[in-house]
Amino acid sequence: MKTLIHRRLLMLIPTLVGISLLGFILLELMPGDATTLLMRRSAGEVTPEAIDNLRRELGLDRPWPVRYLRWVGRAVRLDFGTSFSSGEPVRREIFSRLPATLALALGAFTFMLTVTLPLGVLSALRKNQWPDHLIRVGAIVFHSVPAYWLGLLLLWVFALKLGLFRVVGQGAWQDLILPIITLGSGMAAFYSRMTRERVIDVLEQDYIRLVHAKGLSRCILIFRHVLKNALLPLVTLWGMSFGYLLGGSVIVESVFSWPGVGKLVVDAILNRDHPVIQAYVVLMALIFISVNLIVDLVYPLLDPRLRPRRTAQAMER
């Protein structure tokens, strides 16, 4: 276990350096000039002299390798610079919005699990019957629908037509319901199909037939033997999916005007706010790596076959 942690921590540094460098290069290749956009937004006179002065003030007059090394030197101290648009420290802006994004991602992840498990198991137990066909068709539809279209549809039906929710809300917990459904529906549809396949595969194993022949009730058989073995391979994918939910929240937050990091980075892209974009890229990479490390540490606890021999013997005692 310690070896795995040390290995992942050693891989963390070159991974973050590579991702940050790639992000910096892509920002340099983006069309448009941040200084020109800032001058136009400030309603100031856009002259070559004014643009040059602003570029020197923002540090954009230096070559990009120099700016990247200076950025790395500050980033290791968690200083990601100052936002071009607001003039506020990037760290403050991101960390002030991060709780809203985490709440949305955790809610969507919980919604995904809540929908995935019962529908996947029901579809497997009613294989080739009408509940199975209905669930599979619904899974294909929701997995194919773009998140922004589903979000707009939910707003139109439940907010504008029925008046059950506010069109733009950022305070009460009810304001999270529609964004959570929008963000988690596609992933719930995908994993319900995977859960179905895994449950069917386990149900066809000889040891399950033997346990069932001994007279064990169907409910105990499902929860104690089938689900335990069917869901183990999905744990790693679920961990990765949490990172994808954080990344997918960019579109959902824009549709629902949710004050999270995703909405912040969309505005930053439109305004060519390089410090915010670069910090967001590194933050998402760090979250992905951390979640995958946690999953790798938890997985041997769920599957005794993956534990080291000494650890397994100690736990058996």
LINWO-V15626 format. One record per backbone hydrogen bond with DSSP energy under -1.0 kcal/mol. CO is the residue of the C=O (numbers start at 1). NH is the residue of the N-H. If there is no record, write none. Layout:
# LINWO-V15626
CO:NH
CO:NH
This chain:
# LINWO-V15626
1:5
2:6
3:7
4:8
5:9
6:10
7:11
8:12
11:15
12:16
13:17
14:18
15:19
16:20
17:21
18:22
19:23
20:24
21:25
22:26
23:27
24:28
25:29
33:37
34:38
35:39
36:40
37:41
38:42
39:44
40:43
45:47
47:51
48:52
49:53
50:54
51:55
52:56
53:57
54:58
55:60
63:67
64:68
65:69
66:70
67:71
68:72
69:73
70:74
71:75
72:76
74:77
74:79
75:78
81:90
83:87
88:83
89:93
90:94
91:95
92:96
94:98
97:101
98:102
99:103
100:104
101:105
102:106
103:107
104:108
105:109
106:110
107:111
108:112
109:113
110:114
111:115
112:116
113:117
115:119
116:120
117:121
118:122
119:123
120:124
121:125
122:126
124:127
126:129
129:133
130:134
131:135
132:136
133:137
134:138
135:139
136:140
137:141
138:142
139:143
140:144
141:145
146:150
147:151
148:152
149:153
150:154
151:155
152:156
153:157
154:158
155:159
155:160
156:161
157:162
158:164
158:165
172:175
173:176
174:177
176:180
177:181
178:182
179:183
180:184
181:185
184:188
185:189
186:190
187:191
188:192
189:193
190:194
191:195
192:196
193:197
194:198
195:199
196:200
197:201
198:202
199:203
200:204
202:205
205:209
206:210
207:211
208:212
209:213
210:214
211:216
212:215
217:221
218:222
219:223
220:224
221:225
221:226
222:227
225:229
226:230
227:231
232:235
234:238
235:239
236:240
237:241
238:242
240:244
241:245
242:246
243:247
244:248
245:249
247:250
248:252
249:253
250:254
251:255
252:256
253:258
258:260
260:264
261:265
262:266
263:267
264:268
265:269
266:270
267:271
268:273
272:274
273:277
274:278
275:279
276:280
277:281
278:282
279:283
280:284
281:285
282:286
283:287
284:288
285:289
286:290
287:291
288:292
289:293
290:294
291:295
292:296
293:297
294:298
295:299
298:302
299:303
303:306
304:307
308:312
309:313
310:314
311:315
312:316
313:317
